Amino acid sequence: MAARAIWKGSLGLGRTKLPVKLYSAVEGRGLHFHLLEKKTHKRVKQHMVDASTGDEVPREEIRKGYEIEPDTFVLVEEDELEKLEPEPATDIEITGFLPEGRIGEQYFDVPYYLGPDGDAKSYFALAEALGNKRREGFARWVMRKKDYIGALCARDGYLMLITLRFAEEVLTARQLGPPPGKAPDAREVKMAQQLVSVLEGEFRAEDYTDEYEEKVLKYIKAKAKGRKPKLAVLPKRRPEPKSLMAALSASLKSVSKKEKEKAVA
């Protein structure tokens, strides 16, 4: 099934504008259960209720309020919020370029593909230039009444636009505070490096699946056929090693054992 564009606009690089289409780069999945009444198995609806009395509140009597102090709210109306919305626009403004990797991973949010919308030659020239130079652009735009910032980069010959979180949404590693205990010694660092070397390999996304979702779907399908499937017993957790050295040593032994078993097989 061919991808469908969810938004159209243009990349603004100085005085140059490149028409593009925006496509989702990820597709949400997951199990979705309906809420049913226990005896009749009919669907139930959720209603807004007064938190103090439990009485249902009609939709037309509900207002939005921002809490500025405990139990003190500033009421805002929909028309007031509409007046504050950003002006509609179709331009993705590129404000500058920087080397790849300069934007911290914690800032990245949702990835999108950008496809050409007419001028394919200029589009692929820009994608190739970004890939060859190993650069990514910093972008700003308005989409669906919301301000966005993002990173423009090249992936597999195409352009990708990844939305970024704003600074106030991101926590830094410094906020974790100093680590407790002593710093690792040379032996522990060397053993950790050995473990990393042993586990080196290529990332293949298709090798990883949501095992919990698969088990739940298998269980549901079995129940739908009138069976009474047995629930798998969760394995007991092994006691955690008391020291980093013991943990690293146990991990190395486990990995070595698996490698030997593969070689024999």
Phi and psi restraints in degrees (value plus and minus 20) as a CYANA .aco file:
   2 ALA   PHI     -90.6   -50.6
   2 ALA   PSI     125.1   165.1
   3 ALA   PHI     -89.5   -49.5
   3 ALA   PSI     125.1   165.1
   4 ARG   PHI    -130.8   -90.8
   4 ARG   PSI     114.3   154.3
   5 ALA   PHI     -87.7   -47.7
   5 ALA   PSI     119.1   159.1
   6 ILE   PHI    -126.7   -86.7
   6 ILE   PSI     -26.6    13.4
   7 TRP   PHI    -186.9  -146.9
   7 TRP   PSI     128.3   168.3
   8 LYS   PHI    -145.4  -105.4
   8 LYS   PSI     123.8   163.8
   9 GLY   PHI    -185.9  -145.9
   9 GLY   PSI    -173.5  -133.5
  10 SER   PHI    -167.7  -127.7
  10 SER   PSI     123.7   163.7
  11 LEU   PHI    -103.0   -63.0
  11 LEU   PSI     106.7   146.7
  12 GLY   PHI    -123.8   -83.8
  12 GLY   PSI      89.8   129.8
  13 LEU   PHI    -136.3   -96.3
  13 LEU   PSI      73.5   113.5
  14 GLY   PHI      47.2    87.2
  14 GLY   PSI    -145.3  -105.3
  15 ARG   PHI    -110.7   -70.7
  15 ARG   PSI     -23.4    16.6
  16 THR   PHI    -110.8   -70.8
  16 THR   PSI     116.2   156.2
  17 LYS   PHI    -143.3  -103.3
  17 LYS   PSI     109.3   149.3
  18 LEU   PHI    -136.6   -96.6
  18 LEU   PSI      92.5   132.5
  19 PRO   PHI     -86.8   -46.8
  19 PRO   PSI     112.7   152.7
  20 VAL   PHI    -159.9  -119.9
  20 VAL   PSI     143.0   183.0
  21 LYS   PHI    -140.0  -100.0
  21 LYS   PSI     123.9   163.9
  22 LEU   PHI    -122.4   -82.4
  22 LEU   PSI     111.6   151.6
  23 TYR   PHI    -146.0  -106.0
  23 TYR   PSI     125.0   165.0
  24 SER   PHI     -87.3   -47.3
  24 SER   PSI     116.2   156.2
  25 ALA   PHI    -119.3   -79.3
  25 ALA   PSI     -29.2    10.8
  26 VAL   PHI    -153.7  -113.7
  26 VAL   PSI     135.8   175.8
  27 GLU   PHI    -148.1  -108.1
  27 GLU   PSI      96.6   136.6
  28 GLY   PHI     -85.6   -45.6
  28 GLY   PSI     119.3   159.3
  29 ARG   PHI    -148.6  -108.6
  29 ARG   PSI    -187.0  -147.0
  30 GLY   PHI     105.9   145.9
  30 GLY   PSI     140.2   180.2
  31 LEU   PHI    -103.7   -63.7
  31 LEU   PSI     117.6   157.6
  32 HIS   PHI    -145.4  -105.4
  32 HIS   PSI      97.4   137.4
  33 PHE   PHI    -123.8   -83.8
  33 PHE   PSI     125.1   165.1
  34 HIS   PHI    -112.2   -72.2
  34 HIS   PSI     128.0   168.0
  35 LEU   PHI    -108.3   -68.3
  35 LEU   PSI     104.9   144.9
  36 LEU   PHI    -145.2  -105.2
  36 LEU   PSI     132.4   172.4
  37 GLU   PHI     -93.6   -53.6
  37 GLU   PSI     116.9   156.9
  38 LYS   PHI     -77.2   -37.2
  38 LYS   PSI     -64.2   -24.2
  39 LYS   PHI    -106.4   -66.4
  39 LYS   PSI     -65.3   -25.3
  40 THR   PHI    -108.5   -68.5
  40 THR   PSI     -38.1     1.9
  41 HIS   PHI      42.9    82.9
  41 HIS   PSI       3.8    43.8
  42 LYS   PHI    -109.9   -69.9
  42 LYS   PSI     131.9   171.9
  43 ARG   PHI     -85.8   -45.8
  43 ARG   PSI     125.6   165.6
  44 VAL   PHI    -136.6   -96.6
  44 VAL   PSI     133.3   173.3
  45 LYS   PHI    -129.8   -89.8
  45 LYS   PSI     134.4   174.4
  46 GLN   PHI    -116.0   -76.0
  46 GLN   PSI     122.8   162.8
  47 HIS   PHI    -148.4  -108.4
  47 HIS   PSI     134.6   174.6
  48 MET   PHI    -101.7   -61.7
  48 MET   PSI     112.1   152.1
  49 VAL   PHI    -150.2  -110.2
  49 VAL   PSI     136.3   176.3
  50 ASP   PHI     -89.6   -49.6
  50 ASP   PSI     102.2   142.2
  51 ALA   PHI     -82.9   -42.9
  51 ALA   PSI     -46.4    -6.4
  52 SER   PHI    -108.4   -68.4
  52 SER   PSI     -50.8   -10.8
  53 THR   PHI    -131.4   -91.4
  53 THR   PSI     -42.8    -2.8
  54 GLY   PHI      64.3   104.3
  54 GLY   PSI     -21.1    18.9
  55 ASP   PHI     -93.9   -53.9
  55 ASP   PSI     123.5   163.5
  56 GLU   PHI     -91.2   -51.2
  56 GLU   PSI     119.9   159.9
  57 VAL   PHI    -130.1   -90.1
  57 VAL   PSI     102.2   142.2
  58 PRO   PHI     -79.1   -39.1
  58 PRO   PSI     126.4   166.4
  59 ARG   PHI     -76.5   -36.5
  59 ARG   PSI     -57.4   -17.4
  60 GLU   PHI     -90.5   -50.5
  60 GLU   PSI     -32.0     8.0
  61 GLU   PHI    -121.2   -81.2
  61 GLU   PSI     -13.6    26.4
  62 ILE   PHI    -112.4   -72.4
  62 ILE   PSI     115.4   155.4
  63 ARG   PHI    -147.2  -107.2
  63 ARG   PSI     136.9   176.9
  64 LYS   PHI    -111.4   -71.4
  64 LYS   PSI     118.9   158.9
  65 GLY   PHI    -161.8  -121.8
  65 GLY   PSI     120.8   160.8
  66 TYR   PHI    -125.2   -85.2
  66 TYR   PSI     103.4   143.4
  67 GLU   PHI     -99.4   -59.4
  67 GLU   PSI      97.0   137.0
  68 ILE   PHI    -121.3   -81.3
  68 ILE   PSI     -42.5    -2.5
  69 GLU   PHI    -165.7  -125.7
  69 GLU   PSI     143.0   183.0
  70 PRO   PHI     -72.8   -32.8
  70 PRO   PSI      99.5   139.5
  71 ASP   PHI      43.8    83.8
  71 ASP   PSI      -0.9    39.1
  72 THR   PHI    -140.2  -100.2
  72 THR   PSI      99.1   139.1
  73 PHE   PHI    -142.6  -102.6
  73 PHE   PSI     127.1   167.1
  74 VAL   PHI    -120.1   -80.1
  74 VAL   PSI      97.5   137.5
  75 LEU   PHI    -101.7   -61.7
  75 LEU   PSI     117.6   157.6
  76 VAL   PHI    -150.2  -110.2
  76 VAL   PSI     121.5   161.5
  77 GLU   PHI    -118.5   -78.5
  77 GLU   PSI     138.9   178.9
  78 GLU   PHI     -80.9   -40.9
  78 GLU   PSI     -60.3   -20.3
  79 ASP   PHI     -86.9   -46.9
  79 ASP   PSI     -50.2   -10.2
  80 GLU   PHI     -88.5   -48.5
  80 GLU   PSI     -60.1   -20.1
  81 LEU   PHI     -88.6   -48.6
  81 LEU   PSI     -56.6   -16.6
  82 GLU   PHI     -81.8   -41.8
  82 GLU   PSI     -56.1   -16.1
  83 LYS   PHI     -87.3   -47.3
  83 LYS   PSI     -42.5    -2.5
  84 LEU   PHI    -113.4   -73.4
  84 LEU   PSI     -24.6    15.4
  85 GLU   PHI     -86.5   -46.5
  85 GLU   PSI     128.1   168.1
  86 PRO   PHI     -85.4   -45.4
  86 PRO   PSI     130.9   170.9
  87 GLU   PHI     -84.1   -44.1
  87 GLU   PSI     117.5   157.5
  88 PRO   PHI     -79.8   -39.8
  88 PRO   PSI     121.3   161.3
  89 ALA   PHI    -174.4  -134.4
  89 ALA   PSI     138.6   178.6
  90 THR   PHI    -142.6  -102.6
  90 THR   PSI     -12.4    27.6
  91 ASP   PHI    -115.3   -75.3
  91 ASP   PSI     111.4   151.4
  92 ILE   PHI    -119.6   -79.6
  92 ILE   PSI      83.5   123.5
  93 GLU   PHI    -103.9   -63.9
  93 GLU   PSI     100.4   140.4
  94 ILE   PHI    -110.9   -70.9
  94 ILE   PSI      93.6   133.6
  95 THR   PHI    -111.2   -71.2
  95 THR   PSI     -31.9     8.1
  96 GLY   PHI     150.6   190.6
  96 GLY   PSI     149.1   189.1
  97 PHE   PHI    -142.3  -102.3
  97 PHE   PSI     129.6   169.6
  98 LEU   PHI    -166.3  -126.3
  98 LEU   PSI     139.2   179.2
  99 PRO   PHI     -80.0   -40.0
  99 PRO   PSI     127.9   167.9
 100 GLU   PHI     -77.7   -37.7
 100 GLU   PSI     123.7   163.7
 101 GLY   PHI      70.2   110.2
 101 GLY   PSI     -23.3    16.7
 102 ARG   PHI     -97.0   -57.0
 102 ARG   PSI     -41.6    -1.6
 103 ILE   PHI    -113.2   -73.2
 103 ILE   PSI     104.5   144.5
 104 GLY   PHI     -82.4   -42.4
 104 GLY   PSI     124.2   164.2
 105 GLU   PHI     -79.4   -39.4
 105 GLU   PSI     -49.6    -9.6
 106 GLN   PHI     -87.8   -47.8
 106 GLN   PSI     -33.5     6.5
 107 TYR   PHI    -104.5   -64.5
 107 TYR   PSI     -42.8    -2.8
 108 PHE   PHI     -91.5   -51.5
 108 PHE   PSI     119.6   159.6
 109 ASP   PHI    -143.6  -103.6
 109 ASP   PSI    -109.6   -69.6
 110 VAL   PHI    -133.5   -93.5
 110 VAL   PSI     108.3   148.3
 111 PRO   PHI    -110.0   -70.0
 111 PRO   PSI     122.7   162.7
 112 TYR   PHI    -152.6  -112.6
 112 TYR   PSI     132.8   172.8
 113 TYR   PHI    -114.6   -74.6
 113 TYR   PSI     123.8   163.8
 114 LEU   PHI    -129.3   -89.3
 114 LEU   PSI     104.9   144.9
 115 GLY   PHI    -131.8   -91.8
 115 GLY   PSI     138.2   178.2
 116 PRO   PHI     -89.0   -49.0
 116 PRO   PSI     127.8   167.8
 117 ASP   PHI    -146.2  -106.2
 117 ASP   PSI      35.8    75.8
 118 GLY   PHI     106.0   146.0
 118 GLY   PSI     -77.8   -37.8
 119 ASP   PHI    -113.2   -73.2
 119 ASP   PSI      53.7    93.7
 120 ALA   PHI     -85.4   -45.4
 120 ALA   PSI     -55.3   -15.3
 121 LYS   PHI     -81.0   -41.0
 121 LYS   PSI     -68.1   -28.1
 122 SER   PHI     -87.9   -47.9
 122 SER   PSI     -55.6   -15.6
 123 TYR   PHI     -80.3   -40.3
 123 TYR   PSI     -73.5   -33.5
 124 PHE   PHI     -90.4   -50.4
 124 PHE   PSI     -45.8    -5.8
 125 ALA   PHI     -86.2   -46.2
 125 ALA   PSI     -62.2   -22.2
 126 LEU   PHI     -86.6   -46.6
 126 LEU   PSI     -62.1   -22.1
 127 ALA   PHI     -81.7   -41.7
 127 ALA   PSI     -62.5   -22.5
 128 GLU   PHI     -87.1   -47.1
 128 GLU   PSI     -59.8   -19.8
 129 ALA   PHI     -84.0   -44.0
 129 ALA   PSI     -63.5   -23.5
 130 LEU   PHI     -83.3   -43.3
 130 LEU   PSI     -62.0   -22.0
 131 GLY   PHI     -85.8   -45.8
 131 GLY   PSI     -64.1   -24.1
 132 ASN   PHI     -86.8   -46.8
 132 ASN   PSI     -59.9   -19.9
 133 LYS   PHI    -101.9   -61.9
 133 LYS   PSI     -31.9     8.1
 134 ARG   PHI      34.3    74.3
 134 ARG   PSI      33.8    73.8
 135 ARG   PHI    -141.2  -101.2
 135 ARG   PSI     137.7   177.7
 136 GLU   PHI    -156.1  -116.1
 136 GLU   PSI     126.5   166.5
 137 GLY   PHI    -117.9   -77.9
 137 GLY   PSI     134.5   174.5
 138 PHE   PHI    -122.6   -82.6
 138 PHE   PSI     108.2   148.2
 139 ALA   PHI    -144.8  -104.8
 139 ALA   PSI     134.2   174.2
 140 ARG   PHI    -154.2  -114.2
 140 ARG   PSI     122.8   162.8
 141 TRP   PHI    -185.0  -145.0
 141 TRP   PSI     148.1   188.1
 142 VAL   PHI    -136.7   -96.7
 142 VAL   PSI     109.6   149.6
 143 MET   PHI    -161.7  -121.7
 143 MET   PSI     105.9   145.9
 144 ARG   PHI      33.1    73.1
 144 ARG   PSI      30.4    70.4
 145 LYS   PHI      44.1    84.1
 145 LYS   PSI       9.8    49.8
 146 LYS   PHI    -162.1  -122.1
 146 LYS   PSI     120.1   160.1
 147 ASP   PHI    -100.2   -60.2
 147 ASP   PSI     120.1   160.1
 148 TYR   PHI    -152.6  -112.6
 148 TYR   PSI     129.9   169.9
 149 ILE   PHI    -143.5  -103.5
 149 ILE   PSI     133.5   173.5
 150 GLY   PHI    -182.6  -142.6
 150 GLY   PSI     153.6   193.6
 151 ALA   PHI    -133.8   -93.8
 151 ALA   PSI     108.3   148.3
 152 LEU   PHI    -118.7   -78.7
 152 LEU   PSI     104.1   144.1
 153 CYS   PHI    -162.8  -122.8
 153 CYS   PSI     150.1   190.1
 154 ALA   PHI    -126.4   -86.4
 154 ALA   PSI     112.8   152.8
 155 ARG   PHI    -157.7  -117.7
 155 ARG   PSI      99.2   139.2
 156 ASP   PHI      34.0    74.0
 156 ASP   PSI      18.3    58.3
 157 GLY   PHI      65.8   105.8
 157 GLY   PSI     -22.6    17.4
 158 TYR   PHI    -137.1   -97.1
 158 TYR   PSI     145.2   185.2
 159 LEU   PHI    -110.5   -70.5
 159 LEU   PSI     121.3   161.3
 160 MET   PHI    -147.5  -107.5
 160 MET   PSI     118.8   158.8
 161 LEU   PHI    -138.7   -98.7
 161 LEU   PSI      98.7   138.7
 162 ILE   PHI    -132.1   -92.1
 162 ILE   PSI     100.7   140.7
 163 THR   PHI     -87.1   -47.1
 163 THR   PSI     126.5   166.5
 164 LEU   PHI    -135.1   -95.1
 164 LEU   PSI     128.2   168.2
 165 ARG   PHI     -97.0   -57.0
 165 ARG   PSI     130.3   170.3
 166 PHE   PHI     -96.7   -56.7
 166 PHE   PSI     137.5   177.5
 167 ALA   PHI     -74.7   -34.7
 167 ALA   PSI     -57.9   -17.9
 168 GLU   PHI     -89.9   -49.9
 168 GLU   PSI     -31.0     9.0
 169 GLU   PHI    -112.5   -72.5
 169 GLU   PSI     -31.0     9.0
 170 VAL   PHI    -126.9   -86.9
 170 VAL   PSI     113.3   153.3
 171 LEU   PHI    -117.4   -77.4
 171 LEU   PSI     123.0   163.0
 172 THR   PHI    -117.6   -77.6
 172 THR   PSI     138.8   178.8
 173 ALA   PHI     -81.9   -41.9
 173 ALA   PSI     -47.9    -7.9
 174 ARG   PHI     -82.8   -42.8
 174 ARG   PSI     -46.6    -6.6
 175 GLN   PHI     -92.6   -52.6
 175 GLN   PSI     -28.7    11.3
 176 LEU   PHI     -94.1   -54.1
 176 LEU   PSI     -41.4    -1.4
 177 GLY   PHI      65.9   105.9
 177 GLY   PSI     148.7   188.7
 178 PRO   PHI     -86.2   -46.2
 178 PRO   PSI     121.1   161.1
 179 PRO   PHI     -87.8   -47.8
 179 PRO   PSI     123.0   163.0
 180 PRO   PHI     -95.3   -55.3
 180 PRO   PSI     138.8   178.8
 181 GLY   PHI      59.6    99.6
 181 GLY   PSI    -193.3  -153.3
 182 LYS   PHI    -102.0   -62.0
 182 LYS   PSI     136.5   176.5
 183 ALA   PHI     -91.7   -51.7
 183 ALA   PSI     129.6   169.6
 184 PRO   PHI     -83.2   -43.2
 184 PRO   PSI     123.5   163.5
 185 ASP   PHI    -107.9   -67.9
 185 ASP   PSI     158.8   198.8
 186 ALA   PHI     -81.0   -41.0
 186 ALA   PSI     -58.1   -18.1
 187 ARG   PHI     -84.4   -44.4
 187 ARG   PSI     -61.9   -21.9
 188 GLU   PHI     -86.6   -46.6
 188 GLU   PSI     -60.4   -20.4
 189 VAL   PHI     -84.3   -44.3
 189 VAL   PSI     -62.7   -22.7
 190 LYS   PHI     -83.8   -43.8
 190 LYS   PSI     -62.6   -22.6
 191 MET   PHI     -85.9   -45.9
 191 MET   PSI     -57.6   -17.6
 192 ALA   PHI     -84.3   -44.3
 192 ALA   PSI     -58.9   -18.9
 193 GLN   PHI     -84.4   -44.4
 193 GLN   PSI     -58.3   -18.3
 194 GLN   PHI     -83.5   -43.5
 194 GLN   PSI     -62.0   -22.0
 195 LEU   PHI     -83.4   -43.4
 195 LEU   PSI     -61.9   -21.9
 196 VAL   PHI     -82.1   -42.1
 196 VAL   PSI     -62.8   -22.8
 197 SER   PHI     -83.6   -43.6
 197 SER   PSI     -62.0   -22.0
 198 VAL   PHI     -84.4   -44.4
 198 VAL   PSI     -54.2   -14.2
 199 LEU   PHI    -112.0   -72.0
 199 LEU   PSI     -12.9    27.1
 200 GLU   PHI     -83.3   -43.3
 200 GLU   PSI     123.1   163.1
 201 GLY   PHI     158.2   198.2
 201 GLY   PSI     159.0   199.0
 202 GLU   PHI    -108.2   -68.2
 202 GLU   PSI     128.6   168.6
 203 PHE   PHI    -109.5   -69.5
 203 PHE   PSI     101.8   141.8
 204 ARG   PHI    -141.3  -101.3
 204 ARG   PSI      82.8   122.8
 205 ALA   PHI     -77.7   -37.7
 205 ALA   PSI     -52.2   -12.2
 206 GLU   PHI     -89.6   -49.6
 206 GLU   PSI     -32.9     7.1
 207 ASP   PHI     -99.9   -59.9
 207 ASP   PSI     -28.6    11.4
 208 TYR   PHI    -138.3   -98.3
 208 TYR   PSI     110.5   150.5
 209 THR   PHI    -152.2  -112.2
 209 THR   PSI     145.5   185.5
 210 ASP   PHI    -101.3   -61.3
 210 ASP   PSI      74.8   114.8
 211 GLU   PHI     -84.0   -44.0
 211 GLU   PSI     -57.0   -17.0
 212 TYR   PHI     -83.1   -43.1
 212 TYR   PSI     -66.1   -26.1
 213 GLU   PHI     -82.0   -42.0
 213 GLU   PSI     -61.3   -21.3
 214 GLU   PHI     -81.8   -41.8
 214 GLU   PSI     -62.0   -22.0
 215 LYS   PHI     -85.3   -45.3
 215 LYS   PSI     -61.9   -21.9
 216 VAL   PHI     -84.9   -44.9
 216 VAL   PSI     -63.9   -23.9
 217 LEU   PHI     -84.3   -44.3
 217 LEU   PSI     -60.1   -20.1
 218 LYS   PHI     -83.4   -43.4
 218 LYS   PSI     -60.8   -20.8
 219 TYR   PHI     -85.8   -45.8
 219 TYR   PSI     -63.1   -23.1
 220 ILE   PHI     -84.3   -44.3
 220 ILE   PSI     -63.5   -23.5
 221 LYS   PHI     -82.9   -42.9
 221 LYS   PSI     -58.6   -18.6
 222 ALA   PHI     -85.6   -45.6
 222 ALA   PSI     -61.7   -21.7
 223 LYS   PHI     -85.9   -45.9
 223 LYS   PSI     -55.3   -15.3
 224 ALA   PHI     -85.1   -45.1
 224 ALA   PSI     -46.1    -6.1
 225 LYS   PHI    -109.5   -69.5
 225 LYS   PSI     -12.4    27.6
 226 GLY   PHI      66.5   106.5
 226 GLY   PSI     -11.5    28.5
 227 ARG   PHI    -105.2   -65.2
 227 ARG   PSI     147.5   187.5
 228 LYS   PHI    -140.4  -100.4
 228 LYS   PSI      57.9    97.9
 229 PRO   PHI     -85.8   -45.8
 229 PRO   PSI     127.6   167.6
 230 LYS   PHI    -105.6   -65.6
 230 LYS   PSI     119.5   159.5
 231 LEU   PHI     -97.2   -57.2
 231 LEU   PSI     114.1   154.1
 232 ALA   PHI     -87.9   -47.9
 232 ALA   PSI     118.1   158.1
 233 VAL   PHI     -99.1   -59.1
 233 VAL   PSI     107.5   147.5
 234 LEU   PHI     -88.8   -48.8
 234 LEU   PSI     114.6   154.6
 235 PRO   PHI     -85.9   -45.9
 235 PRO   PSI     125.7   165.7
 236 LYS   PHI     -89.5   -49.5
 236 LYS   PSI     119.4   159.4
 237 ARG   PHI     -95.8   -55.8
 237 ARG   PSI     113.3   153.3
 238 ARG   PHI     -93.4   -53.4
 238 ARG   PSI     125.1   165.1
 239 PRO   PHI     -82.1   -42.1
 239 PRO   PSI     116.0   156.0
 240 GLU   PHI     -93.8   -53.8
 240 GLU   PSI     119.4   159.4
 241 PRO   PHI     -79.2   -39.2
 241 PRO   PSI     128.3   168.3
 242 LYS   PHI     -97.0   -57.0
 242 LYS   PSI     -43.1    -3.1
 243 SER   PHI    -149.5  -109.5
 243 SER   PSI     141.8   181.8
 244 LEU   PHI     -83.6   -43.6
 244 LEU   PSI     -61.1   -21.1
 245 MET   PHI     -79.1   -39.1
 245 MET   PSI     -64.6   -24.6
 246 ALA   PHI     -84.6   -44.6
 246 ALA   PSI     -59.7   -19.7
 247 ALA   PHI     -85.6   -45.6
 247 ALA   PSI     -64.6   -24.6
 248 LEU   PHI     -85.3   -45.3
 248 LEU   PSI     -61.5   -21.5
 249 SER   PHI     -82.6   -42.6
 249 SER   PSI     -63.6   -23.6
 250 ALA   PHI     -84.9   -44.9
 250 ALA   PSI     -59.0   -19.0
 251 SER   PHI     -85.4   -45.4
 251 SER   PSI     -62.9   -22.9
 252 LEU   PHI     -82.8   -42.8
 252 LEU   PSI     -61.7   -21.7
 253 LYS   PHI     -83.9   -43.9
 253 LYS   PSI     -61.4   -21.4
 254 SER   PHI     -84.5   -44.5
 254 SER   PSI     -64.1   -24.1
 255 VAL   PHI     -85.8   -45.8
 255 VAL   PSI     -62.8   -22.8
 256 SER   PHI     -81.9   -41.9
 256 SER   PSI     -60.0   -20.0
 257 LYS   PHI     -83.0   -43.0
 257 LYS   PSI     -63.4   -23.4
 258 LYS   PHI     -84.9   -44.9
 258 LYS   PSI     -58.8   -18.8
 259 GLU   PHI     -84.4   -44.4
 259 GLU   PSI     -59.8   -19.8
 260 LYS   PHI     -85.2   -45.2
 260 LYS   PSI     -59.9   -19.9
 261 GLU   PHI     -84.3   -44.3
 261 GLU   PSI     -57.8   -17.8
 262 LYS   PHI     -85.2   -45.2
 262 LYS   PSI     -61.3   -21.3
 263 ALA   PHI     -83.6   -43.6
 263 ALA   PSI     -59.5   -19.5
 264 VAL   PHI     -87.9   -47.9
 264 VAL   PSI     -60.3   -20.3
